[in-house]
Amino acid sequence: MPFHHIFLFLLFSAFSFSSCQYNTNSQASDADTTEQAVISTSTIDYLIIAGKKVGAINAHSTEADIIQYYGADNTTVRPIHIGEGETKQGIVVFPETENEIEIIMDVAAATGTPEFVRISKERTSWKTQEGITIGTSINQLAELNGRPFPVYGFEWDYGGLVPGWDGGKLSNNLIIVLIPQKSDAISPTIMGDHQIQSNNSALLATEPTVGSMVITFEK
């Protein structure tokens, strides 16, 4: 899938969640009961190793593998919106719960394998091996990366995208969008189609956190 489609997939998730947070949380309460029943009887792996795995899911997992591992009651196969009116075949694990993930398959067939996985729910249990999750701050990301990294300016199509880690410790198979927690602090210098370093004081004033993340696989 072209990179801009991956980004639109990220962006659609991040901002649709922030605009519908109340409804998402209220709908999740009933569905959480189903997931908790599974967790109480088995150990769910919520560990992400970018490029390698998202829980039990890896580059070679088929639709049947994913459903067998997580159970038919906790998985839904359906077209998933990826932006610009387009959809792709995908699998949703733990739908309508805090631990929901969306898996886009490379082909719309039972023989397809994951192209990438999106995670976007607040209070999710999913974390990378470094501890990155939804809500992780920009300062935490920089510390884990071992150096500053670029961020696209806010309030345009690619606003808040981290295009790479500038040779730091974090994997380029981890793609994230940052969402400012203080939108009233957004100044013209950190808006639009240009890259800003993560240690920029104007950027830090908006207190950005991870709003959505996509994990791609090494194949």
C-alpha positions, 0 to 999 in steps of 0.5 A: 500500500502506498505510504500516503494511504497508510498515513490517511489510515492513521490520520482518520483513526486519530482524529475520528477517535478524538472527535467521538471519544465519548461515544466510543467509551460508552459503547465499549462498556458492554463489549469489554465484558466479552474480552475480559472473559477471554483474558480471565481464562488465557494470557493475551500477548499485548507486546508489539515488536515493530517489524516483527509482531503485534501480539500473536500476529506476524508477517505470515499470519493468515485470516484463519490463524488470527481467528483461531488465536483470538477466537471467532467471538473476538474477531470480525472480518470486514472492509476497513476504511483507509481514507479518501473513500477507499476500503481494504479487506481487514480483520478487527480484533477485540472490536469496540473495546479499548484493545481493538486493533485493525489489521489490513491484509495485503490481498482481499482473500483468506490467503492474505497476510497482514500489511500493517496493523493500526492501534488507536484506542486510549487506555489500550493494553498494546505497547511496543517493547520500548513501552510506547502506546496511545498517549505516550508523550513526545518527550518520552518518544525522544528519550526512547529514540535517543535523539530528536526526530522530525514531526510534520506541522499541524493542521494540514493533511499530514499534520502530526506525522512522524516520518521517521526516527532520524537514525535513532533507536526506534524502528521505522516500522513504527509509524505514528501521528502525534495529536496536540493536547493543547490545541490553543497553543498551536502557533503558525510556526508549527503549522503546515507542510514542513518538518519540525524537530521534536525538541522545538519549544513551540511544538512542545508547548502543545504537549503532543502525544501519540494519537494513533500508530501503525506497525508494518512488517518486515517480509 
